[in-house]
Amino acid sequence: MKYKVKKVGDFENSIEINIDFEDLESKKEEAIAKISGSLKVKGFRPGKIPKNIVIREVGEDYILEEAVDLYLPEQIFDILQKEEINPAVRPVVKELTKEKKSFKVDVLITLWPTLSKLPKLNQTVEVESITPTEDEINEQIERIKLQFGEVEKVERPSKASDYLLVNISSLENGTEVKEFNYQDYLYELGSNLLTPSMDSKLEGVSSGAIIKFNDDIPALGKSNVEITVLVKEIKQKVMPELTDEWVSSVTEFDTVKEMNEELVKNIEDAKKRQVANQYQGLLTSKIIDESKLELPEQLIIAEMDSILQNFMNELKQNNIKIEDYLNITGLTEETLQEDLKNQATRNLSMVVILDKVAEVEELKLDEKEVQYIDEYIGSLNEGDQVEAASRRLNLESESLRNKAMIHVLKQGLSVDANGEKVYLQDVYNQEEELREEE
């Protein structure tokens, strides 16, 4: 066997291999045994077919092709080790040609991309303001008032947000549905909790009304059930007056001012986490665009396959068929493929960039992080040392990339529409503290 390694791209090599038929002699017996296991010949059990019968049935050429399939992986592995080539994905046989006394094979080797220099990290990104608006504060206050408000009986037709004291009974084919039988049940009109059309049937009715209708009961998986509702009373929510006295009686705060200050802080913290995600997405997009990184096709395809497999597993766990998902979202197979390609390209680009950041900044794992990885690997009790080493390498790489991402986020600048700096630093400080605690 002879071979030649050629560079065909920045991150791709080609290995041209010439395999003489004589090189395949050691694999021909194995190929015949493999073929015998799947071949069907009358009078013989699979795997028990004599060698001469197998050759007669499939021919020498087919056996040679099977022998090549068995021979190639070992030879490619040996060549990669000898040439000290570390492929990013499984090598791909691009072409296999049979000649008079040999096979010519063209194997594509995809290498992990690297950056010669880092793109500019200190980018300015416009994000939403984290300052709570008056409407957001008032909405939170109304929720608190609604939570602690009381109800009072009213003598008027019902309307949305009223509370109806009702008795509910139901029949399915003349038989009582005991699971859907309620006495003195306080039902909030507009909540849509029980059946699809109950709220519309009960809106505008008065105390003493008896409403009968047929409807589905989704929670019980029942359809076209005869439902009867007796409306005993109609009550409305009475919103309390916002005073220091009321606040101190129902909350942990002594005054309206204290409560409002806490609400502002809570809203700001929640918005800050959302804006931090927005900032990360916009900043990384800018950095990826500036890197102008060209990724090998085979690497993108492998990442697409990985993303799709994870996605399919999620759908399976939720008992959703891919066809139903496409119908619900309005996506086509073409747009799904395009989305997968974009996501794969983005994921891989950031991995390459973060690896370069870790290299340039000389980022290292600290003792706690190394100890955590040691303990985790030890808890798995993996007998396969190669698998354990691979898992350790992946965890170490992931931890370093997390460090690199924090560094990237700290280099950028987030501003609002007015050009004012939006402070997000404490979000990343919290992430670092959480990792240290873990």
QUIRA-V161500 format. One record per backbone hydrogen bond with DSSP energy under -0.5 kcal/mol. CO is the residue of the C=O (numbers start at 0). NH is the residue of the N-H. If there is no record, write none. Layout:
co;nh
CO;NH
CO;NH
This chain:
co;nh
1;17
3;15
5;7
5;13
8;11
10;110
11;7
11;8
12;108
13;5
13;15
14;16
14;106
15;3
16;18
16;104
17;1
17;19
18;102
19;22
19;23
20;23
21;24
23;26
23;27
24;27
24;28
26;30
27;31
28;32
29;33
30;34
31;35
32;36
33;37
34;37
34;38
35;46
38;40
40;43
44;47
49;53
50;54
51;55
52;56
53;57
54;58
58;62
59;63
60;64
61;65
62;66
63;67
64;68
65;69
66;70
67;71
68;72
70;74
71;75
72;76
73;77
74;78
75;79
76;80
77;81
78;82
79;84
80;83
84;86
85;111
91;93
91;107
94;105
96;98
96;103
100;20
101;98
102;18
102;104
103;96
104;16
104;106
105;93
105;94
106;14
106;108
107;91
107;109
108;12
108;110
109;87
109;88
120;122
122;412
124;126
124;414
132;136
133;137
134;138
135;139
136;140
137;141
138;142
139;143
140;144
141;145
142;146
143;147
144;148
149;237
151;235
153;155
157;203
158;161
161;163
161;188
162;164
162;234
163;165
163;186
164;231
164;232
165;184
166;229
167;181
168;227
169;176
170;172
170;225
171;174
174;171
175;177
176;179
177;180
181;167
184;165
184;186
186;163
186;188
187;190
188;160
196;200
197;201
198;202
201;204
204;157
205;208
208;210
208;230
210;228
212;226
214;224
216;219
216;220
216;221
217;220
221;216
224;214
224;226
225;170
226;212
227;168
228;210
228;230
229;166
229;231
230;207
232;164
233;153
234;162
235;151
236;238
237;149
240;242
242;246
243;247
244;248
245;249
246;250
254;258
255;259
256;260
257;261
258;262
259;263
260;264
261;265
262;266
263;267
264;268
265;269
266;270
267;271
268;272
269;273
270;274
271;275
272;276
273;277
274;278
275;279
276;280
277;281
278;282
279;283
280;284
281;285
282;286
283;287
284;288
285;289
286;290
287;291
287;292
292;294
295;299
296;300
297;301
298;302
299;303
300;304
301;305
302;306
303;307
304;308
305;309
306;310
307;311
308;312
309;313
310;314
311;315
312;316
313;317
314;319
315;318
320;324
321;325
322;326
323;327
324;328
325;329
325;330
331;335
332;336
333;337
334;338
335;339
336;340
337;341
338;342
339;343
340;344
341;345
342;346
343;347
344;348
345;349
346;350
347;351
348;352
349;353
350;354
351;355
352;356
353;357
354;358
355;359
356;360
357;362
358;361
365;369
366;370
367;371
368;372
369;373
370;374
371;375
372;376
373;377
374;378
375;379
376;379
376;380
376;381
377;380
382;384
383;387
384;388
385;389
386;390
387;391
388;392
389;393
390;394
391;395
392;396
393;397
394;398
395;399
396;400
397;401
398;402
399;403
400;404
401;405
402;406
403;407
404;408
405;409
406;410
407;410
407;411
412;124
413;421
414;126
415;418
419;415
420;422
421;423
423;426
423;427
424;428
425;429
426;430
427;431
428;432
429;433
430;434
431;435
432;436
433;437
